[in-house]
Structure formats: structure tokens, C-alpha cells
Amino acid sequence: MAELLSFRSLYASDERHVILAGLSLHVDRSETVAIVGESGCGKTMSIGALLGILPDDVSITAGSIVFDGEDVLSYSGRERKTRLYSRIGFVPQNTSDSLYPLMTVSEVMTDAYAHSHPDVGRRQAKEKAAMLLSSLGIEDTGRVLSLYPFQLSGGMKQRINIAAALMDDIDLLVADEPTSALDIHIRRQIETLYASLSGREGLSMLVVSHDLGFVHSIADRVYVMYAGRIIEEGKCDEIFSAPVHPYTKALIELSRMKTMDRAHDLPELGRLASAVDRESPACAFLPRCCCRRESCAVSVEYACLSDTHFVRCVL
């Protein structure tokens, strides 16, 4: 498959800590890729680096992010808007904050689109918005387009954010924790919705999530992230049926122990790796690992288990 997006040995840090420590991953065209890991591992920072929305105190110090053959880190702010944002749709973690409270759903979905497409009239933009809402399972689209954010449920806000992201004919949909803070009933609806999107021809997806049940249902490939780097990657079935890294095994086991009436957020395993751990060639998971060896404290290389399965572990 042709590669659409790749992170190549990306490093990022703030004034005190290394946040991304040589992050490398890729997304092919028409592929759904998920990044999983605990809070603080760098998942959301990876998205921020791609979209140019990192916190002010975080800077990229090395590496590249290549989208359709071009390094987006070389883009100016204006170039990101004109050359990148029209091809990448973003669904943020907090969907409530992303919808302006004084704008109707129609205004949220059509204002930016009409501004970037001056040849398209407001009526045409509204018709497209209604069509997208309908395709995402929303009935009575005329009424919904007239509503304000405070009149919407959490699941409805998630659908509207997805529809807004799809207003342009995008190549990549990026979603940050799409099932976060949703009850089990709405979470299953959103899971079904993303599963249907992952089958759309020509649309790639990059999803970061704590929710391993959700990831298992939609992803083609999975990257397991720890302390700012990828420690295991493989096809979805490989990762869930034959995990190799002790951290991956622990996450999957913990997610299976969760009862079905609760969200599948991953519980913390203990202290996350410090800045020193992230910069070291040793295994960052060493202080928390029940399978550690003396060699883990020296250097750990990325090993190839098959053509599609890779792991950073001496075991």
C-alpha cells in the first residue's frame, strides 16, 4: 500500500522533559492505524506535532513528519492552513469545547467551509452538511442543524465533530480519544460509526485511544507507545492475539479484566518513565517490568518478529 503519512525519528521536548523520543510510525492510504498507551506517553503530542498545535513550551528538536511526500514541519502557518488542513480532518478529545457555544450546528459546519470555498454558496454548504449528518446516522437533520451545542448529547457532539471534519474531501481523519467520557451505550454507537468510516475508500484514519476494545474493532494496525517511543507494532490481530512486550501484555490483560458496564480506559501501572528514562538507550519500561533482565538496562533494539510485527524488547 502507498504510504500517506510517516513520523520519522521525531523528537520533541519542553524546557524540562523529553516528550517524544525518536517516534517513528506510518499510515498507508485507506488504512486505519491506532496508537495506544497510558496518559502521558506522548500520543496526543504526536497529533499536536502533525497539526502544529503543540503547547507553546514544547518544541520539535529533530526528525520529520512527511504527509503525501512533503515534510509538514517545513510549512509556515499559512501553508498548514492551505495545504494541510484541507486534507486532514481532526476530531478533538473534548468535543464540547470544540463547538462554539454561540453558533448553531449549521454555522459550525459551514462557516469555515464557505470561507475556504468561496465558489460554494451557503445553501450548497448547508446541503452538504445535512448529507454528512444523515450519513452518520443523524435523523431530522434540518432540526439538528438549527441547534446549539448545549442542546446536544455527548454522542451527538461526537458525530457533529466527525461530520465537520469530513466537510472537505480529506485524505486523513485524525481522532484523539474518540470514546473518552462517553457512557457504554453511546460508546458502542461511536465504535460502530468509526468502524463504518474505516471502510471508506480513500480515507485513512489515525486514532489515539485508551480504549482497547474500540481499537480492536476498527484498526488495521496498532502502535503501542510508551515514554515517547513505539515499543511494539503490528497488525491488529497480531497485537491482540500474540502480544510480545510485557507492557503490551499488561495493557491487554487489564483491558480484558474491565467489566463491560464501564469505559475501557487503561488503569495506570505505576510510575511513568521520567525524562532520563526517555533519553536512555535502555528499556524505559524497566523499572515497572516483571520480566526484566540485566541487558534491559544497557540497550534495547527494535526487533523484527515478522514482516508486520516489531517489538523493542530483549525477550
NUKERO-939011 format. One record per residue (C-alpha): x, y, z; residue in three letters. Coordinates in nm, 2 decimals, always signed. Example, Ala and Ser with C-alpha at 12.3 -4.5 7.8 and 13.67 -1.06 7.14 Angstrom:
<atoms>
<atom X="+1.23" Y="-0.45" Z="+0.78" pase="ALA"/>
<atom X="+1.37" Y="-0.11" Z="+0.71" pase="SER"/>
</atoms>
This chain:
<atoms>
<atom X="+0.00" Y="+0.00" Z="+0.00" pase="MET"/>
<atom X="+0.11" Y="+0.36" Z="-0.07" pase="ALA"/>
<atom X="+0.23" Y="+0.55" Z="+0.24" pase="GLU"/>
<atom X="+0.03" Y="+0.86" Z="+0.32" pase="LEU"/>
<atom X="+0.18" Y="+0.98" Z="+0.65" pase="LEU"/>
<atom X="+0.50" Y="+0.90" Z="+0.84" pase="SER"/>
<atom X="+0.67" Y="+1.02" Z="+1.15" pase="PHE"/>
<atom X="+1.05" Y="+0.97" Z="+1.11" pase="ARG"/>
<atom X="+1.27" Y="+0.97" Z="+1.43" pase="SER"/>
<atom X="+1.07" Y="+1.26" Z="+1.58" pase="LEU"/>
<atom X="+1.20" Y="+1.42" Z="+1.90" pase="TYR"/>
<atom X="+1.01" Y="+1.68" Z="+2.09" pase="ALA"/>
<atom X="+1.07" Y="+1.83" Z="+2.44" pase="SER"/>
<atom X="+0.97" Y="+2.11" Z="+2.67" pase="ASP"/>
<atom X="+1.21" Y="+2.30" Z="+2.90" pase="GLU"/>
<atom X="+1.24" Y="+2.01" Z="+3.14" pase="ARG"/>
<atom X="+1.15" Y="+1.68" Z="+2.97" pase="HIS"/>
<atom X="+1.18" Y="+1.48" Z="+2.65" pase="VAL"/>
<atom X="+0.83" Y="+1.41" Z="+2.53" pase="ILE"/>
<atom X="+0.88" Y="+1.23" Z="+2.21" pase="LEU"/>
<atom X="+1.20" Y="+1.02" Z="+2.19" pase="ALA"/>
<atom X="+1.26" Y="+0.91" Z="+1.83" pase="GLY"/>
<atom X="+0.90" Y="+0.85" Z="+1.73" pase="LEU"/>
<atom X="+0.86" Y="+0.66" Z="+1.41" pase="SER"/>
<atom X="+0.53" Y="+0.53" Z="+1.26" pase="LEU"/>
<atom X="+0.34" Y="+0.54" Z="+0.93" pase="HIS"/>
<atom X="-0.01" Y="+0.53" Z="+0.79" pase="VAL"/>
<atom X="-0.09" Y="+0.39" Z="+0.45" pase="ASP"/>
<atom X="-0.36" Y="+0.51" Z="+0.22" pase="ARG"/>
<atom X="-0.71" Y="+0.37" Z="+0.31" pase="SER"/>
<atom X="-0.57" Y="+0.23" Z="+0.63" pase="GLU"/>
<atom X="-0.68" Y="+0.28" Z="+1.00" pase="THR"/>
<atom X="-0.39" Y="+0.30" Z="+1.24" pase="VAL"/>
<atom X="-0.43" Y="+0.33" Z="+1.62" pase="ALA"/>
<atom X="-0.18" Y="+0.44" Z="+1.88" pase="ILE"/>
<atom X="-0.24" Y="+0.31" Z="+2.23" pase="VAL"/>
<atom X="-0.08" Y="+0.37" Z="+2.57" pase="GLY"/>
<atom X="-0.13" Y="+0.54" Z="+2.90" pase="GLU"/>
<atom X="-0.19" Y="+0.90" Z="+2.96" pase="SER"/>
<atom X="+0.15" Y="+1.09" Z="+2.94" pase="GLY"/>
<atom X="+0.31" Y="+0.85" Z="+2.69" pase="CYS"/>
<atom X="+0.30" Y="+1.11" Z="+2.41" pase="GLY"/>
<atom X="+0.00" Y="+1.01" Z="+2.20" pase="LYS"/>
<atom X="-0.17" Y="+1.35" Z="+2.19" pase="THR"/>
<atom X="+0.16" Y="+1.53" Z="+2.15" pase="MET"/>
<atom X="+0.22" Y="+1.33" Z="+1.83" pase="SER"/>
<atom X="-0.11" Y="+1.46" Z="+1.69" pase="ILE"/>
<atom X="-0.01" Y="+1.81" Z="+1.80" pase="GLY"/>
<atom X="+0.32" Y="+1.79" Z="+1.62" pase="ALA"/>
<atom X="+0.14" Y="+1.69" Z="+1.30" pase="LEU"/>
<atom X="-0.13" Y="+1.96" Z="+1.31" pase="LEU"/>
<atom X="+0.10" Y="+2.23" Z="+1.45" pase="GLY"/>
<atom X="-0.09" Y="+2.27" Z="+1.78" pase="ILE"/>
<atom X="+0.17" Y="+2.18" Z="+2.03" pase="LEU"/>
<atom X="+0.18" Y="+2.38" Z="+2.36" pase="PRO"/>
<atom X="+0.39" Y="+2.70" Z="+2.35" pase="ASP"/>
<atom X="+0.66" Y="+2.54" Z="+2.57" pase="ASP"/>
<atom X="+0.70" Y="+2.23" Z="+2.35" pase="VAL"/>
<atom X="+0.93" Y="+2.23" Z="+2.05" pase="SER"/>
<atom X="+1.04" Y="+1.97" Z="+1.79" pase="ILE"/>
<atom X="+1.41" Y="+1.92" Z="+1.81" pase="THR"/>
<atom X="+1.48" Y="+1.65" Z="+1.54" pase="ALA"/>
<atom X="+1.31" Y="+1.43" Z="+1.29" pase="GLY"/>
<atom X="+1.04" Y="+1.49" Z="+1.03" pase="SER"/>
<atom X="+0.67" Y="+1.43" Z="+0.96" pase="ILE"/>
<atom X="+0.60" Y="+1.35" Z="+0.59" pase="VAL"/>
<atom X="+0.25" Y="+1.38" Z="+0.45" pase="PHE"/>
<atom X="+0.20" Y="+1.28" Z="+0.09" pase="ASP"/>
<atom X="+0.57" Y="+1.32" Z="+0.02" pase="GLY"/>
<atom X="+0.62" Y="+1.66" Z="+0.19" pase="GLU"/>
<atom X="+0.77" Y="+1.75" Z="+0.53" pase="ASP"/>
<atom X="+0.49" Y="+1.94" Z="+0.70" pase="VAL"/>
<atom X="+0.74" Y="+2.07" Z="+0.96" pase="LEU"/>
<atom X="+0.87" Y="+2.30" Z="+0.69" pase="SER"/>
<atom X="+0.53" Y="+2.46" Z="+0.63" pase="TYR"/>
<atom X="+0.46" Y="+2.80" Z="+0.75" pase="SER"/>
<atom X="+0.14" Y="+2.86" Z="+0.95" pase="GLY"/>
<atom X="-0.04" Y="+2.98" Z="+0.63" pase="ARG"/>
<atom X="+0.08" Y="+2.68" Z="+0.44" pase="GLU"/>
<atom X="-0.05" Y="+2.44" Z="+0.70" pase="ARG"/>
<atom X="-0.40" Y="+2.60" Z="+0.66" pase="LYS"/>
<atom X="-0.40" Y="+2.60" Z="+0.28" pase="THR"/>
<atom X="-0.20" Y="+2.28" Z="+0.21" pase="ARG"/>
<atom X="-0.26" Y="+2.05" Z="+0.51" pase="LEU"/>
<atom X="-0.59" Y="+2.14" Z="+0.69" pase="TYR"/>
<atom X="-0.80" Y="+2.09" Z="+0.38" pase="SER"/>
<atom X="-0.67" Y="+1.73" Z="+0.36" pase="ARG"/>
<atom X="-0.67" Y="+1.63" Z="+0.72" pase="ILE"/>
<atom X="-0.98" Y="+1.63" Z="+0.94" pase="GLY"/>
<atom X="-0.94" Y="+1.65" Z="+1.32" pase="PHE"/>
<atom X="-1.18" Y="+1.53" Z="+1.59" pase="VAL"/>
<atom X="-1.05" Y="+1.66" Z="+1.93" pase="PRO"/>
<atom X="-1.08" Y="+1.47" Z="+2.26" pase="GLN"/>
<atom X="-1.31" Y="+1.73" Z="+2.42" pase="ASN"/>
<atom X="-1.58" Y="+1.77" Z="+2.16" pase="THR"/>
<atom X="-1.78" Y="+2.00" Z="+2.38" pase="SER"/>
<atom X="-1.51" Y="+2.27" Z="+2.38" pase="ASP"/>
<atom X="-1.46" Y="+2.24" Z="+2.00" pase="SER"/>
<atom X="-1.81" Y="+2.36" Z="+1.93" pase="LEU"/>
<atom X="-1.85" Y="+2.73" Z="+1.98" pase="TYR"/>
<atom X="-2.15" Y="+2.78" Z="+2.22" pase="PRO"/>
<atom X="-2.29" Y="+3.08" Z="+2.03" pase="LEU"/>
<atom X="-2.30" Y="+2.91" Z="+1.69" pase="MET"/>
<atom X="-2.56" Y="+2.66" Z="+1.56" pase="THR"/>
<atom X="-2.45" Y="+2.33" Z="+1.43" pase="VAL"/>
<atom X="-2.51" Y="+2.47" Z="+1.08" pase="SER"/>
<atom X="-2.28" Y="+2.76" Z="+1.14" pase="GLU"/>
<atom X="-2.01" Y="+2.54" Z="+1.30" pase="VAL"/>
<atom X="-2.01" Y="+2.31" Z="+0.99" pase="MET"/>
<atom X="-2.05" Y="+2.56" Z="+0.71" pase="THR"/>
<atom X="-1.87" Y="+2.89" Z="+0.82" pase="ASP"/>
<atom X="-1.51" Y="+2.77" Z="+0.78" pase="ALA"/>
<atom X="-1.60" Y="+2.56" Z="+0.47" pase="TYR"/>
<atom X="-1.77" Y="+2.85" Z="+0.30" pase="ALA"/>
<atom X="-1.47" Y="+3.08" Z="+0.38" pase="HIS"/>
<atom X="-1.22" Y="+2.83" Z="+0.22" pase="SER"/>
<atom X="-1.45" Y="+2.76" Z="-0.07" pase="HIS"/>
<atom X="-1.57" Y="+3.10" Z="-0.19" pase="PRO"/>
<atom X="-1.72" Y="+2.94" Z="-0.51" pase="ASP"/>
<atom X="-1.96" Y="+2.74" Z="-0.29" pase="VAL"/>
<atom X="-2.27" Y="+2.91" Z="-0.17" pase="GLY"/>
<atom X="-2.41" Y="+2.89" Z="+0.18" pase="ARG"/>
<atom X="-2.71" Y="+2.69" Z="+0.06" pase="ARG"/>
<atom X="-2.48" Y="+2.43" Z="-0.10" pase="GLN"/>
<atom X="-2.26" Y="+2.41" Z="+0.21" pase="ALA"/>
<atom X="-2.57" Y="+2.36" Z="+0.43" pase="LYS"/>
<atom X="-2.69" Y="+2.08" Z="+0.20" pase="GLU"/>
<atom X="-2.36" Y="+1.91" Z="+0.22" pase="LYS"/>
<atom X="-2.36" Y="+1.94" Z="+0.60" pase="ALA"/>
<atom X="-2.71" Y="+1.78" Z="+0.61" pase="ALA"/>
<atom X="-2.60" Y="+1.50" Z="+0.38" pase="MET"/>
<atom X="-2.30" Y="+1.42" Z="+0.61" pase="LEU"/>
<atom X="-2.51" Y="+1.43" Z="+0.92" pase="LEU"/>
<atom X="-2.75" Y="+1.19" Z="+0.76" pase="SER"/>
<atom X="-2.47" Y="+0.95" Z="+0.65" pase="SER"/>
<atom X="-2.35" Y="+0.94" Z="+1.02" pase="LEU"/>
<atom X="-2.69" Y="+0.82" Z="+1.14" pase="GLY"/>
<atom X="-2.85" Y="+1.16" Z="+1.24" pase="ILE"/>
<atom X="-3.21" Y="+1.19" Z="+1.16" pase="GLU"/>
<atom X="-3.41" Y="+1.51" Z="+1.12" pase="ASP"/>
<atom X="-3.10" Y="+1.69" Z="+1.00" pase="THR"/>
<atom X="-3.28" Y="+2.02" Z="+0.95" pase="GLY"/>
<atom X="-3.37" Y="+2.04" Z="+1.32" pase="ARG"/>
<atom X="-3.02" Y="+1.93" Z="+1.43" pase="VAL"/>
<atom X="-2.86" Y="+2.20" Z="+1.21" pase="LEU"/>
<atom X="-3.05" Y="+2.47" Z="+1.40" pase="SER"/>
<atom X="-2.95" Y="+2.35" Z="+1.74" pase="LEU"/>
<atom X="-2.68" Y="+2.50" Z="+1.97" pase="TYR"/>
<atom X="-2.41" Y="+2.29" Z="+2.15" pase="PRO"/>
<atom X="-2.58" Y="+2.30" Z="+2.49" pase="PHE"/>
<atom X="-2.88" Y="+2.13" Z="+2.33" pase="GLN"/>
<atom X="-2.67" Y="+1.82" Z="+2.21" pase="LEU"/>
<atom X="-2.58" Y="+1.50" Z="+2.39" pase="SER"/>
<atom X="-2.22" Y="+1.38" Z="+2.41" pase="GLY"/>
<atom X="-2.27" Y="+1.12" Z="+2.13" pase="GLY"/>
<atom X="-2.44" Y="+1.38" Z="+1.91" pase="MET"/>
<atom X="-2.15" Y="+1.62" Z="+1.96" pase="LYS"/>
<atom X="-1.90" Y="+1.35" Z="+1.86" pase="GLN"/>
<atom X="-2.10" Y="+1.28" Z="+1.54" pase="ARG"/>
<atom X="-2.12" Y="+1.65" Z="+1.45" pase="ILE"/>
<atom X="-1.74" Y="+1.69" Z="+1.50" pase="ASN"/>
<atom X="-1.68" Y="+1.40" Z="+1.27" pase="ILE"/>
<atom X="-1.92" Y="+1.54" Z="+1.01" pase="ALA"/>
<atom X="-1.75" Y="+1.88" Z="+1.04" pase="ALA"/>
<atom X="-1.41" Y="+1.72" Z="+0.98" pase="ALA"/>
<atom X="-1.54" Y="+1.55" Z="+0.67" pase="LEU"/>
<atom X="-1.68" Y="+1.87" Z="+0.51" pase="MET"/>
<atom X="-1.36" Y="+1.89" Z="+0.30" pase="ASP"/>
<atom X="-1.27" Y="+1.59" Z="+0.08" pase="ASP"/>
<atom X="-1.00" Y="+1.48" Z="+0.33" pase="ILE"/>
<atom X="-0.74" Y="+1.21" Z="+0.29" pase="ASP"/>
<atom X="-0.68" Y="+1.15" Z="+0.67" pase="LEU"/>
<atom X="-0.91" Y="+1.17" Z="+0.97" pase="LEU"/>
<atom X="-0.73" Y="+1.22" Z="+1.30" pase="VAL"/>
<atom X="-0.92" Y="+1.14" Z="+1.62" pase="ALA"/>
<atom X="-0.80" Y="+1.20" Z="+1.98" pase="ASP"/>
<atom X="-0.96" Y="+0.96" Z="+2.23" pase="GLU"/>
<atom X="-1.30" Y="+0.94" Z="+2.04" pase="PRO"/>
<atom X="-1.47" Y="+0.74" Z="+2.31" pase="THR"/>
<atom X="-1.35" Y="+0.93" Z="+2.61" pase="SER"/>
<atom X="-1.62" Y="+1.04" Z="+2.87" pase="ALA"/>
<atom X="-1.90" Y="+0.86" Z="+2.68" pase="LEU"/>
<atom X="-2.13" Y="+0.61" Z="+2.86" pase="ASP"/>
<atom X="-2.12" Y="+0.25" Z="+2.74" pase="ILE"/>
<atom X="-2.43" Y="+0.28" Z="+2.52" pase="HIS"/>
<atom X="-2.30" Y="+0.59" Z="+2.33" pase="ILE"/>
<atom X="-1.95" Y="+0.44" Z="+2.32" pase="ARG"/>
<atom X="-2.08" Y="+0.14" Z="+2.13" pase="ARG"/>
<atom X="-2.26" Y="+0.37" Z="+1.88" pase="GLN"/>
<atom X="-1.94" Y="+0.57" Z="+1.82" pase="ILE"/>
<atom X="-1.75" Y="+0.25" Z="+1.78" pase="GLU"/>
<atom X="-1.99" Y="+0.13" Z="+1.51" pase="THR"/>
<atom X="-1.96" Y="+0.47" Z="+1.34" pase="LEU"/>
<atom X="-1.58" Y="+0.47" Z="+1.33" pase="TYR"/>
<atom X="-1.59" Y="+0.11" Z="+1.21" pase="ALA"/>
<atom X="-1.80" Y="+0.22" Z="+0.91" pase="SER"/>
<atom X="-1.57" Y="+0.51" Z="+0.84" pase="LEU"/>
<atom X="-1.26" Y="+0.28" Z="+0.84" pase="SER"/>
<atom X="-1.42" Y="+0.10" Z="+0.54" pase="GLY"/>
<atom X="-1.45" Y="+0.42" Z="+0.33" pase="ARG"/>
<atom X="-1.24" Y="+0.40" Z="+0.01" pase="GLU"/>
<atom X="-0.96" Y="+0.66" Z="+0.01" pase="GLY"/>
<atom X="-1.00" Y="+0.76" Z="+0.37" pase="LEU"/>
<atom X="-0.71" Y="+0.69" Z="+0.62" pase="SER"/>
<atom X="-0.75" Y="+0.72" Z="+0.99" pase="MET"/>
<atom X="-0.51" Y="+0.78" Z="+1.27" pase="LEU"/>
<atom X="-0.67" Y="+0.73" Z="+1.61" pase="VAL"/>
<atom X="-0.52" Y="+0.76" Z="+1.96" pase="VAL"/>
<atom X="-0.71" Y="+0.59" Z="+2.24" pase="SER"/>
<atom X="-0.70" Y="+0.43" Z="+2.58" pase="HIS"/>
<atom X="-0.99" Y="+0.21" Z="+2.47" pase="ASP"/>
<atom X="-0.85" Y="-0.12" Z="+2.35" pase="LEU"/>
<atom X="-1.20" Y="-0.26" Z="+2.28" pase="GLY"/>
<atom X="-1.26" Y="+0.03" Z="+2.05" pase="PHE"/>
<atom X="-0.92" Y="-0.01" Z="+1.88" pase="VAL"/>
<atom X="-0.97" Y="-0.38" Z="+1.83" pase="HIS"/>
<atom X="-1.29" Y="-0.32" Z="+1.64" pase="SER"/>
<atom X="-1.16" Y="-0.05" Z="+1.40" pase="ILE"/>
<atom X="-0.78" Y="-0.07" Z="+1.35" pase="ALA"/>
<atom X="-0.59" Y="-0.24" Z="+1.07" pase="ASP"/>
<atom X="-0.26" Y="-0.19" Z="+1.26" pase="ARG"/>
<atom X="-0.17" Y="-0.09" Z="+1.61" pase="VAL"/>
<atom X="+0.13" Y="+0.10" Z="+1.76" pase="TYR"/>
<atom X="+0.19" Y="+0.06" Z="+2.14" pase="VAL"/>
<atom X="+0.35" Y="+0.38" Z="+2.27" pase="MET"/>
<atom X="+0.55" Y="+0.41" Z="+2.60" pase="TYR"/>
<atom X="+0.76" Y="+0.71" Z="+2.72" pase="ALA"/>
<atom X="+0.76" Y="+0.89" Z="+2.39" pase="GLY"/>
<atom X="+0.85" Y="+0.59" Z="+2.16" pase="ARG"/>
<atom X="+0.70" Y="+0.29" Z="+1.99" pase="ILE"/>
<atom X="+0.77" Y="-0.03" Z="+2.18" pase="ILE"/>
<atom X="+0.56" Y="-0.27" Z="+1.97" pase="GLU"/>
<atom X="+0.37" Y="-0.25" Z="+1.64" pase="GLU"/>
<atom X="+0.18" Y="-0.50" Z="+1.43" pase="GLY"/>
<atom X="-0.14" Y="-0.59" Z="+1.26" pase="LYS"/>
<atom X="-0.43" Y="-0.55" Z="+1.50" pase="CYS"/>
<atom X="-0.49" Y="-0.93" Z="+1.53" pase="ASP"/>
<atom X="-0.12" Y="-0.99" Z="+1.59" pase="GLU"/>
<atom X="-0.11" Y="-0.74" Z="+1.88" pase="ILE"/>
<atom X="-0.42" Y="-0.86" Z="+2.05" pase="PHE"/>
<atom X="-0.37" Y="-1.24" Z="+1.99" pase="SER"/>
<atom X="+0.01" Y="-1.26" Z="+2.03" pase="ALA"/>
<atom X="+0.15" Y="-0.96" Z="+2.22" pase="PRO"/>
<atom X="+0.52" Y="-0.98" Z="+2.30" pase="VAL"/>
<atom X="+0.63" Y="-0.68" Z="+2.50" pase="HIS"/>
<atom X="+0.54" Y="-0.71" Z="+2.88" pase="PRO"/>
<atom X="+0.38" Y="-0.37" Z="+2.86" pase="TYR"/>
<atom X="+0.15" Y="-0.46" Z="+2.57" pase="THR"/>
<atom X="+0.06" Y="-0.79" Z="+2.75" pase="LYS"/>
<atom X="-0.03" Y="-0.59" Z="+3.07" pase="ALA"/>
<atom X="-0.24" Y="-0.34" Z="+2.89" pase="LEU"/>
<atom X="-0.44" Y="-0.61" Z="+2.71" pase="ILE"/>
<atom X="-0.48" Y="-0.82" Z="+3.02" pase="GLU"/>
<atom X="-0.60" Y="-0.52" Z="+3.22" pase="LEU"/>
<atom X="-0.85" Y="-0.42" Z="+2.95" pase="SER"/>
<atom X="-0.99" Y="-0.77" Z="+2.95" pase="ARG"/>
<atom X="-1.04" Y="-0.75" Z="+3.32" pase="MET"/>
<atom X="-1.26" Y="-0.44" Z="+3.29" pase="LYS"/>
<atom X="-1.63" Y="-0.51" Z="+3.33" pase="THR"/>
<atom X="-1.85" Y="-0.43" Z="+3.03" pase="MET"/>
<atom X="-2.05" Y="-0.16" Z="+3.21" pase="ASP"/>
<atom X="-1.75" Y="+0.07" Z="+3.23" pase="ARG"/>
<atom X="-1.54" Y="+0.25" Z="+2.98" pase="ALA"/>
<atom X="-1.22" Y="+0.06" Z="+2.89" pase="HIS"/>
<atom X="-0.98" Y="+0.33" Z="+3.00" pase="ASP"/>
<atom X="-0.65" Y="+0.17" Z="+3.09" pase="LEU"/>
<atom X="-0.55" Y="+0.19" Z="+3.46" pase="PRO"/>
<atom X="-0.21" Y="+0.32" Z="+3.54" pase="GLU"/>
<atom X="+0.05" Y="+0.05" Z="+3.60" pase="LEU"/>
<atom X="+0.26" Y="+0.28" Z="+3.83" pase="GLY"/>
<atom X="+0.52" Y="+0.55" Z="+3.78" pase="ARG"/>
<atom X="+0.56" Y="+0.66" Z="+3.42" pase="LEU"/>
<atom X="+0.91" Y="+0.69" Z="+3.28" pase="ALA"/>
<atom X="+1.10" Y="+1.00" Z="+3.36" pase="SER"/>
<atom X="+1.28" Y="+1.23" Z="+3.12" pase="ALA"/>
<atom X="+1.61" Y="+1.05" Z="+3.19" pase="VAL"/>
<atom X="+1.45" Y="+0.72" Z="+3.11" pase="ASP"/>
<atom X="+1.32" Y="+0.85" Z="+2.78" pase="ARG"/>
<atom X="+1.66" Y="+0.96" Z="+2.66" pase="GLU"/>
<atom X="+1.84" Y="+0.64" Z="+2.76" pase="SER"/>
<atom X="+1.90" Y="+0.35" Z="+2.51" pase="PRO"/>
<atom X="+1.79" Y="+0.12" Z="+2.79" pase="ALA"/>
<atom X="+1.43" Y="+0.00" Z="+2.81" pase="CYS"/>
<atom X="+1.21" Y="+0.28" Z="+2.95" pase="ALA"/>
<atom X="+0.97" Y="+0.02" Z="+3.09" pase="PHE"/>
<atom X="+1.25" Y="-0.14" Z="+3.30" pase="LEU"/>
<atom X="+1.15" Y="+0.00" Z="+3.64" pase="PRO"/>
<atom X="+0.80" Y="-0.14" Z="+3.61" pase="ARG"/>
<atom X="+0.87" Y="-0.47" Z="+3.43" pase="CYS"/>
<atom X="+0.82" Y="-0.81" Z="+3.60" pase="CYS"/>
<atom X="+1.04" Y="-0.98" Z="+3.33" pase="CYS"/>
<atom X="+1.34" Y="-0.75" Z="+3.33" pase="ARG"/>
<atom X="+1.69" Y="-0.88" Z="+3.27" pase="ARG"/>
<atom X="+2.03" Y="-0.72" Z="+3.32" pase="GLU"/>
<atom X="+2.07" Y="-0.65" Z="+2.95" pase="SER"/>
<atom X="+1.75" Y="-0.44" Z="+2.96" pase="CYS"/>
<atom X="+1.95" Y="-0.17" Z="+3.14" pase="ALA"/>
<atom X="+2.21" Y="-0.14" Z="+2.86" pase="VAL"/>
<atom X="+2.04" Y="-0.11" Z="+2.52" pase="SER"/>
<atom X="+1.73" Y="-0.24" Z="+2.36" pase="VAL"/>
<atom X="+1.70" Y="-0.26" Z="+1.98" pase="GLU"/>
<atom X="+1.38" Y="-0.28" Z="+1.77" pase="TYR"/>
<atom X="+1.34" Y="-0.64" Z="+1.66" pase="ALA"/>
<atom X="+1.16" Y="-0.78" Z="+1.37" pase="CYS"/>
<atom X="+0.93" Y="-1.08" Z="+1.46" pase="LEU"/>
<atom X="+0.77" Y="-1.10" Z="+1.11" pase="SER"/>
<atom X="+0.71" Y="-0.88" Z="+0.81" pase="ASP"/>
<atom X="+0.45" Y="-0.69" Z="+1.01" pase="THR"/>
<atom X="+0.53" Y="-0.74" Z="+1.38" pase="HIS"/>
<atom X="+0.81" Y="-0.55" Z="+1.55" pase="PHE"/>
<atom X="+0.90" Y="-0.51" Z="+1.92" pase="VAL"/>
<atom X="+1.15" Y="-0.32" Z="+2.13" pase="ARG"/>
<atom X="+1.23" Y="-0.58" Z="+2.40" pase="CYS"/>
<atom X="+1.53" Y="-0.82" Z="+2.47" pase="VAL"/>
<atom X="+1.28" Y="-1.10" Z="+2.53" pase="LEU"/>
</atoms>
